[in-house]
Amino acid sequence: MSEDKKILTGNFGASVYNDQNSMTAGNPGPVLMQDVHLLEKLAHFDRERIPERVVHAKGAGAYGYFEATNDLTKYTRAKFLSKVGKRTGLFARFSTVGGEKGSADAERDPRGFAVKFYTEEGNYDMVGNNTPVFFIRDPLKFPDFIHTQKRHPVTNLKDPDMFWDFLSLTPESIHQVTILFSDRGTPRSFRHMNGYSSHTFMWYNDKGKYFWVQYHFKTEQGIKSFTREEADRMKSADPDHATRDLSDAIKRGEYPSWRLEVQIMTPEQAEKYRFDPFDITKVWPHADYPPVTVGRMVLNRNPESYFAEVEQSAFSPANFVPGIGPSPDKMLQGRLFSYHDTHRHRLGPNYHLLPVNASKASNTNNYQRDGFMNPGTSNIGYPNYYPNSFGGPAPDPKAVGPAITVSGQAARQEYIHPNDDFVQAGDLYREVMTESDRTNLIGNIVSHLGNAQKRIQLRQTAIFYKADPDYGSRVAKGLELDLKKVKSLAKMSQEERVKATQK
Ligand code: NDP
């Protein structure tokens, strides 16, 4: 410890001569108002907590770098991807989604997989999950969905009825539910899982030609998952096992790494594709769009302060750099608003100036001013309005991205697409999973869904049946449901099925 850290001081730097006894009138005596050290210490303690994230509250993070290993300049002009061998610093945070800040790392849940690239053109954030798809495709459903994964408003308990009620009333969730209830829903550690953008993004090159892309971070440690029994044991043995594992591995010098791949689709291909390329409940099968390697992410440095660097780290899918932009994916459009908004609530309007979030490229130069906790290190030396005649920052026309054409009526419109919600979940069950994956999937579902009301079990099992008859039949058997009833519910439209299971 340096010499200047050896003397205890108050928040404004003056030395404290005694930190064990409050200042009193007499002995023992009441404490005195003039004990400003006591007042400051209590007042700061009273304000130690900030709101936890409404989702992804429990997480761990580390610093590292990204190295480009392939020349993809014909697809994107992003400078951090412009040269083979180029390295860019980054901070990554992994998390569970539904649990509170003190919840167990081994819970069945998607895992957040967020990467902040400190590029020379500003920060680029890739804010994904360890699953390539999501439960819903419309952001209007998001708050409801998350409520069902959290605690019941009356009992403050996790509630299997509301968990499965919402999913069974939202059949587009079946693909993600199948992944979540496979053993990949309980990764052995953050190091042993893949990360996916899940959304489609735009890449554009220096000629303004654009492409649609999906990101895949493939773990170089190999996929390793817990079985349900192993996860249950880990939850009680060490609720923080994944947080500990990440930091211990880095301390040992075993730096975790991921190979970044992208799938690339031209706008012309997107127009004709059999799946909606902007539907987050679907993947682009690899046979249609083979992944192309982009580079490698390595994590090699632990944070020094959990609060300053992990808790205050704030990622947003709206943080782009030239060469990368959004797609028309509706869920993404909702997230473009919500991430910055939640950080403003959690950390204040100047959270982008905190060291872990600040761009390393340049100062933030704009006319947004002041606000709580503004250290005054940016936006100084010029007026607070634009345009001005005093040399303030001006837009750079070179930063423009391509325009895309959209058309249609402005209205709340039901999602209609010829491809159904069940086909890819069925493909996963039939073609990708091994027999032991399927057995574990069924066991994981039965042990969880079995706690919900029978009518909800029936409605959800009919959805499994629609994805694949063997899948639905095995869940029905595990739950001792009448298979004839399940089959007849599976034949109905969703509207009829809901009506038939209302009581
Ligand atoms: P492929 O056979 O080419 O690829 C299968 C993919 O599934 C691999 O990426 C593999 O990941 C992953 N996978 C294996 N087991 C599971 C599991 N239990 N849960 C989730 N993913 C798993 O298949 P397709 O591309 O034709 O897609 C078939 C199905 O595979 C999809 O419907 C989707 O459910 C799933 N999938 C597809 C992805 C894609 O982007 N195309 C990505 C992830 C899953 P790994 O190589 O790391 O083992």
Residues whose N, C-alpha, C, O or C-beta is under 5 A from the ligand:
A	BS01	NDP	P132 I179 S182 R184 V283 W284 P285 H286 A287 Q424 D427 L428 V432
